[in-house]
Amino acid sequence: MSAKRQGLELLAPPATVAPPTRGRLLFVEDVVRDIFHGRKTAWWVRHNVAPGQKFHVGKDCAWFEADVYAWIDSLRPRAE
């Protein structure tokens, strides 16, 4: 071994915390079929459902299932 070679220090990777489970990844057609049971159109879903939680996958939109249900729950009137 060479005298110039320095000792290497191995570092453990930082501990990561798993993100909370947000359910299935739903595309527009899934939301229309599984959440609204065909009562809303794909256009309506793209333009109205959980706009702050929507993200784009290519030219399509997607949401996590828990985000869609949380958005629907936020629209319900609260009893005071």
N, CA, C and O atoms as a GROMACS GRO file, in nm:
protein
  320
    1MET      N    1   0.083  -0.118   0.000
    1MET     CA    2   0.000   0.000   0.000
    1MET      C    3   0.087   0.123   0.000
    1MET      O    4   0.198   0.123   0.053
    2SER      N    5   0.036   0.224  -0.058
    2SER     CA    6   0.109   0.350  -0.070
    2SER      C    7   0.101   0.430   0.060
    2SER      O    8  -0.001   0.428   0.129
    3ALA      N    9   0.209   0.499   0.092
    3ALA     CA   10   0.212   0.583   0.211
    3ALA      C   11   0.121   0.704   0.194
    3ALA      O   12   0.080   0.765   0.293
    4LYS      N   13   0.091   0.739   0.071
    4LYS     CA   14   0.005   0.856   0.046
    4LYS      C   15  -0.143   0.825   0.068
    4LYS      O   16  -0.225   0.917   0.079
    5ARG      N   17  -0.177   0.700   0.075
    5ARG     CA   18  -0.317   0.662   0.088
    5ARG      C   19  -0.370   0.700   0.226
    5ARG      O   20  -0.311   0.664   0.328
    6GLN      N   21  -0.479   0.772   0.228
    6GLN     CA   22  -0.538   0.816   0.354
    6GLN      C   23  -0.652   0.722   0.392
    6GLN      O   24  -0.712   0.657   0.307
    7GLY      N   25  -0.679   0.717   0.521
    7GLY     CA   26  -0.788   0.633   0.567
    7GLY      C   27  -0.922   0.690   0.523
    7GLY      O   28  -0.942   0.812   0.522
    8LEU      N   29  -1.012   0.604   0.488
    8LEU     CA   30  -1.146   0.647   0.448
    8LEU      C   31  -1.241   0.630   0.565
    8LEU      O   32  -1.237   0.529   0.637
    9GLU      N   33  -1.324   0.727   0.583
    9GLU     CA   34  -1.421   0.721   0.690
    9GLU      C   35  -1.556   0.688   0.628
    9GLU      O   36  -1.605   0.761   0.542
   10LEU      N   37  -1.616   0.581   0.672
   10LEU     CA   38  -1.746   0.541   0.620
   10LEU      C   39  -1.855   0.608   0.703
   10LEU      O   40  -1.854   0.602   0.826
   11LEU      N   41  -1.946   0.670   0.636
   11LEU     CA   42  -2.056   0.739   0.703
   11LEU      C   43  -2.186   0.664   0.679
   11LEU      O   44  -2.212   0.617   0.568
   12ALA      N   45  -2.264   0.653   0.783
   12ALA     CA   46  -2.396   0.592   0.769
   12ALA      C   47  -2.488   0.694   0.702
   12ALA      O   48  -2.480   0.813   0.729
   13PRO      N   49  -2.576   0.647   0.613
   13PRO     CA   50  -2.668   0.741   0.551
   13PRO      C   51  -2.760   0.802   0.657
   13PRO      O   52  -2.788   0.738   0.758
   14PRO      N   53  -2.805   0.925   0.636
   14PRO     CA   54  -2.893   0.987   0.735
   14PRO      C   55  -3.025   0.909   0.744
   14PRO      O   56  -3.077   0.858   0.645
   15ALA      N   57  -3.076   0.901   0.864
   15ALA     CA   58  -3.203   0.831   0.885
   15ALA      C   59  -3.314   0.909   0.817
   15ALA      O   60  -3.323   1.031   0.829
   16THR      N   61  -3.398   0.838   0.748
   16THR     CA   62  -3.511   0.903   0.681
   16THR      C   63  -3.641   0.852   0.742
   16THR      O   64  -3.651   0.736   0.783
   17VAL      N   65  -3.737   0.939   0.746
   17VAL     CA   66  -3.869   0.904   0.796
   17VAL      C   67  -3.960   0.887   0.676
   17VAL      O   68  -3.965   0.972   0.587
   18ALA      N   69  -4.030   0.778   0.673
   18ALA     CA   70  -4.121   0.753   0.562
   18ALA      C   71  -4.233   0.856   0.562
   18ALA      O   72  -4.284   0.891   0.669
   19PRO      N   73  -4.272   0.905   0.444
   19PRO     CA   74  -4.382   1.000   0.439
   19PRO      C   75  -4.513   0.932   0.478
   19PRO      O   76  -4.525   0.810   0.468
   20PRO      N   77  -4.611   1.011   0.522
   20PRO     CA   78  -4.739   0.949   0.559
   20PRO      C   79  -4.805   0.885   0.438
   20PRO      O   80  -4.789   0.931   0.325
   21THR      N   81  -4.879   0.779   0.463
   21THR     CA   82  -4.949   0.710   0.355
   21THR      C   83  -5.064   0.798   0.306
   21THR      O   84  -5.148   0.842   0.384
   22ARG      N   85  -5.066   0.822   0.177
   22ARG     CA   86  -5.170   0.907   0.120
   22ARG      C   87  -5.262   0.829   0.027
   22ARG      O   88  -5.342   0.889  -0.046
   23GLY      N   89  -5.252   0.698   0.028
   23GLY     CA   90  -5.341   0.616  -0.053
   23GLY      C   91  -5.292   0.598  -0.195
   23GLY      O   92  -5.177   0.626  -0.229
   24ARG      N   93  -5.384   0.552  -0.276
   24ARG     CA   94  -5.352   0.525  -0.417
   24ARG      C   95  -5.330   0.654  -0.494
   24ARG      O   96  -5.377   0.760  -0.454
   25LEU      N   97  -5.258   0.643  -0.603
   25LEU     CA   98  -5.243   0.753  -0.697
   25LEU      C   99  -5.359   0.744  -0.794
   25LEU      O  100  -5.374   0.644  -0.864
   26LEU      N  101  -5.440   0.848  -0.799
   26LEU     CA  102  -5.560   0.848  -0.883
   26LEU      C  103  -5.542   0.944  -0.999
   26LEU      O  104  -5.502   1.059  -0.981
   27PHE      N  105  -5.573   0.897  -1.118
   27PHE     CA  106  -5.576   0.982  -1.236
   27PHE      C  107  -5.719   1.029  -1.257
   27PHE      O  108  -5.810   0.986  -1.186
   28VAL      N  109  -5.741   1.117  -1.353
   28VAL     CA  110  -5.872   1.178  -1.375
   28VAL      C  111  -5.981   1.072  -1.389
   28VAL      O  112  -6.086   1.081  -1.325
   29GLU      N  113  -5.956   0.972  -1.471
   29GLU     CA  114  -6.057   0.869  -1.495
   29GLU      C  115  -6.089   0.792  -1.366
   29GLU      O  116  -6.203   0.754  -1.344
   30ASP      N  117  -5.988   0.771  -1.283
   30ASP     CA  118  -6.010   0.702  -1.155
   30ASP      C  119  -6.098   0.785  -1.062
   30ASP      O  120  -6.186   0.731  -0.996
   31VAL      N  121  -6.074   0.916  -1.058
   31VAL     CA  122  -6.155   1.004  -0.971
   31VAL      C  123  -6.299   1.006  -1.020
   31VAL      O  124  -6.392   0.997  -0.940
   32VAL      N  125  -6.319   1.017  -1.151
   32VAL     CA  126  -6.455   1.018  -1.207
   32VAL      C  127  -6.526   0.888  -1.171
   32VAL      O  128  -6.641   0.890  -1.127
   33ARG      N  129  -6.459   0.775  -1.189
   33ARG     CA  130  -6.521   0.644  -1.169
   33ARG      C  131  -6.533   0.607  -1.020
   33ARG      O  132  -6.641   0.570  -0.974
   34ASP      N  133  -6.423   0.618  -0.945
   34ASP     CA  134  -6.421   0.564  -0.809
   34ASP      C  135  -6.472   0.661  -0.702
   34ASP      O  136  -6.527   0.617  -0.601
   35ILE      N  137  -6.455   0.790  -0.723
   35ILE     CA  138  -6.495   0.888  -0.621
   35ILE      C  139  -6.634   0.944  -0.654
   35ILE      O  140  -6.722   0.948  -0.567
   36PHE      N  141  -6.653   0.988  -0.777
   36PHE     CA  142  -6.780   1.052  -0.814
   36PHE      C  143  -6.877   0.959  -0.887
   36PHE      O  144  -6.987   1.001  -0.922
   37HIS      N  145  -6.839   0.834  -0.909
   37HIS     CA  146  -6.925   0.732  -0.968
   37HIS      C  147  -6.993   0.780  -1.097
   37HIS      O  148  -7.110   0.753  -1.121
   38GLY      N  149  -6.917   0.852  -1.180
   38GLY     CA  150  -6.966   0.897  -1.309
   38GLY      C  151  -7.055   1.020  -1.305
   38GLY      O  152  -7.106   1.061  -1.409
   39ARG      N  153  -7.076   1.080  -1.188
   39ARG     CA  154  -7.164   1.198  -1.178
   39ARG      C  155  -7.095   1.327  -1.221
   39ARG      O  156  -7.162   1.428  -1.242
   40LYS      N  157  -6.963   1.326  -1.233
   40LYS     CA  158  -6.887   1.443  -1.279
   40LYS      C  159  -6.809   1.403  -1.403
   40LYS      O  160  -6.776   1.286  -1.423
   41THR      N  161  -6.780   1.502  -1.487
   41THR     CA  162  -6.704   1.475  -1.609
   41THR      C  163  -6.555   1.486  -1.583
   41THR      O  164  -6.512   1.541  -1.481
   42ALA      N  165  -6.477   1.434  -1.675
   42ALA     CA  166  -6.332   1.444  -1.664
   42ALA      C  167  -6.288   1.590  -1.667
   42ALA      O  168  -6.195   1.628  -1.596
   43TRP      N  169  -6.354   1.674  -1.747
   43TRP     CA  170  -6.321   1.816  -1.753
   43TRP      C  171  -6.342   1.880  -1.616
   43TRP      O  172  -6.257   1.955  -1.568
   44TRP      N  173  -6.457   1.851  -1.554
   44TRP     CA  174  -6.488   1.909  -1.423
   44TRP      C  175  -6.385   1.867  -1.319
   44TRP      O  176  -6.340   1.948  -1.239
   45VAL      N  177  -6.348   1.741  -1.321
   45VAL     CA  178  -6.250   1.689  -1.224
   45VAL      C  179  -6.117   1.761  -1.243
   45VAL      O  180  -6.057   1.805  -1.145
   46ARG      N  181  -6.068   1.773  -1.367
   46ARG     CA  182  -5.940   1.840  -1.393
   46ARG      C  183  -5.938   1.983  -1.343
   46ARG      O  184  -5.836   2.031  -1.294
   47HIS      N  185  -6.050   2.052  -1.355
   47HIS     CA  186  -6.054   2.195  -1.324
   47HIS      C  187  -6.100   2.228  -1.182
   47HIS      O  188  -6.086   2.343  -1.139
   48ASN      N  189  -6.154   2.132  -1.108
   48ASN     CA  190  -6.212   2.164  -0.978
   48ASN      C  191  -6.160   2.084  -0.859
   48ASN      O  192  -6.157   2.136  -0.748
   49VAL      N  193  -6.120   1.962  -0.879
   49VAL     CA  194  -6.084   1.875  -0.766
   49VAL      C  195  -5.949   1.913  -0.708
   49VAL      O  196  -5.849   1.921  -0.780
   50ALA      N  197  -5.946   1.937  -0.578
   50ALA     CA  198  -5.824   1.962  -0.499
   50ALA      C  199  -5.714   2.031  -0.577
   50ALA      O  200  -5.608   1.972  -0.598
   51PRO      N  201  -5.736   2.156  -0.619
   51PRO     CA  202  -5.636   2.221  -0.704
   51PRO      C  203  -5.499   2.237  -0.640
   51PRO      O  204  -5.398   2.237  -0.710
   52GLY      N  205  -5.493   2.249  -0.508
   52GLY     CA  206  -5.364   2.264  -0.442
   52GLY      C  207  -5.288   2.133  -0.428
   52GLY      O  208  -5.168   2.134  -0.399
   53GLN      N  209  -5.356   2.022  -0.446
   53GLN     CA  210  -5.293   1.891  -0.430
   53GLN      C  211  -5.268   1.821  -0.564
   53GLN      O  212  -5.205   1.715  -0.567
   54LYS      N  213  -5.317   1.877  -0.671
   54LYS     CA  214  -5.304   1.816  -0.804
   54LYS      C  215  -5.161   1.830  -0.854
   54LYS      O  216  -5.097   1.933  -0.833
   55PHE      N  217  -5.113   1.728  -0.921
   55PHE     CA  218  -4.985   1.741  -0.989
   55PHE      C  219  -4.997   1.678  -1.127
   55PHE      O  220  -5.085   1.596  -1.152
   56HIS      N  221  -4.909   1.718  -1.214
   56HIS     CA  222  -4.916   1.675  -1.354
   56HIS      C  223  -4.822   1.558  -1.377
   56HIS      O  224  -4.707   1.558  -1.333
   57VAL      N  225  -4.874   1.459  -1.448
   57VAL     CA  226  -4.796   1.344  -1.491
   57VAL      C  227  -4.807   1.343  -1.643
   57VAL      O  228  -4.906   1.295  -1.699
   58GLY      N  229  -4.705   1.396  -1.708
   58GLY     CA  230  -4.714   1.413  -1.852
   58GLY      C  231  -4.819   1.518  -1.882
   58GLY      O  232  -4.812   1.630  -1.831
   59LYS      N  233  -4.917   1.483  -1.964
   59LYS     CA  234  -5.026   1.577  -1.995
   59LYS      C  235  -5.148   1.552  -1.908
   59LYS      O  236  -5.249   1.620  -1.922
   60ASP      N  237  -5.140   1.456  -1.819
   60ASP     CA  238  -5.254   1.420  -1.734
   60ASP      C  239  -5.237   1.475  -1.594
   60ASP      O  240  -5.128   1.520  -1.556
   61CYS      N  241  -5.344   1.471  -1.516
   61CYS     CA  242  -5.342   1.516  -1.376
   61CYS      C  243  -5.358   1.394  -1.286
   61CYS      O  244  -5.417   1.294  -1.325
   62ALA      N  245  -5.303   1.407  -1.165
   62ALA     CA  246  -5.316   1.298  -1.068
   62ALA      C  247  -5.323   1.357  -0.928
   62ALA      O  248  -5.277   1.468  -0.902
   63TRP      N  249  -5.383   1.280  -0.838
   63TRP     CA  250  -5.395   1.316  -0.698
   63TRP      C  251  -5.374   1.189  -0.616
   63TRP      O  252  -5.390   1.078  -0.666
   64PHE      N  253  -5.338   1.207  -0.490
   64PHE     CA  254  -5.340   1.094  -0.399
   64PHE      C  255  -5.480   1.083  -0.343
   64PHE      O  256  -5.547   1.184  -0.320
   65GLU      N  257  -5.525   0.961  -0.321
   65GLU     CA  258  -5.662   0.935  -0.277
   65GLU      C  259  -5.696   1.010  -0.148
   65GLU      O  260  -5.805   1.067  -0.138
   66ALA      N  261  -5.607   1.010  -0.051
   66ALA     CA  262  -5.635   1.079   0.076
   66ALA      C  263  -5.652   1.229   0.055
   66ALA      O  264  -5.731   1.292   0.125
   67ASP      N  265  -5.580   1.287  -0.040
   67ASP     CA  266  -5.592   1.431  -0.067
   67ASP      C  267  -5.729   1.464  -0.126
   67ASP      O  268  -5.787   1.567  -0.094
   68VAL      N  269  -5.780   1.376  -0.212
   68VAL     CA  270  -5.912   1.399  -0.272
   68VAL      C  271  -6.020   1.392  -0.164
   68VAL      O  272  -6.108   1.477  -0.158
   69TYR      N  273  -6.012   1.290  -0.077
   69TYR     CA  274  -6.112   1.278   0.028
   69TYR      C  275  -6.102   1.392   0.130
   69TYR      O  276  -6.204   1.438   0.181
   70ALA      N  277  -5.982   1.439   0.158
   70ALA     CA  278  -5.966   1.554   0.249
   70ALA      C  279  -6.026   1.679   0.187
   70ALA      O  280  -6.088   1.759   0.257
   71TRP      N  281  -6.009   1.697   0.056
   71TRP     CA  282  -6.066   1.812  -0.014
   71TRP      C  283  -6.219   1.805  -0.009
   71TRP      O  284  -6.285   1.906   0.017
   72ILE      N  285  -6.275   1.688  -0.035
   72ILE     CA  286  -6.422   1.672  -0.030
   72ILE      C  287  -6.471   1.702   0.111
   72ILE      O  288  -6.572   1.771   0.128
   73ASP      N  289  -6.401   1.651   0.212
   73ASP     CA  290  -6.441   1.675   0.350
   73ASP      C  291  -6.434   1.824   0.385
   73ASP      O  292  -6.515   1.873   0.464
   74SER      N  293  -6.338   1.896   0.328
   74SER     CA  294  -6.326   2.039   0.358
   74SER      C  295  -6.442   2.120   0.300
   74SER      O  296  -6.467   2.233   0.344
   75LEU      N  297  -6.513   2.065   0.203
   75LEU     CA  298  -6.626   2.135   0.141
   75LEU      C  299  -6.756   2.118   0.218
   75LEU      O  300  -6.851   2.194   0.199
   76ARG      N  301  -6.761   2.018   0.305
   76ARG     CA  302  -6.882   1.991   0.381
   76ARG      C  303  -6.902   2.096   0.488
   76ARG      O  304  -6.806   2.136   0.554
   77PRO      N  305  -7.026   2.142   0.505
   77PRO     CA  306  -7.051   2.240   0.612
   77PRO      C  307  -7.030   2.177   0.749
   77PRO      O  308  -7.064   2.061   0.771
   78ARG      N  309  -6.976   2.254   0.839
   78ARG     CA  310  -6.949   2.207   0.976
   78ARG      C  311  -7.064   2.247   1.066
   78ARG      O  312  -7.114   2.359   1.059
   79ALA      N  313  -7.105   2.154   1.152
   79ALA     CA  314  -7.209   2.183   1.251
   79ALA      C  315  -7.144   2.261   1.365
   79ALA      O  316  -7.039   2.224   1.416
   80GLU      N  317  -7.209   2.370   1.403
   80GLU     CA  318  -7.153   2.453   1.511
   80GLU      C  319  -7.240   2.451   1.632
   80GLU      O  320  -7.208   2.515   1.732
   0.00000   0.00000   0.00000
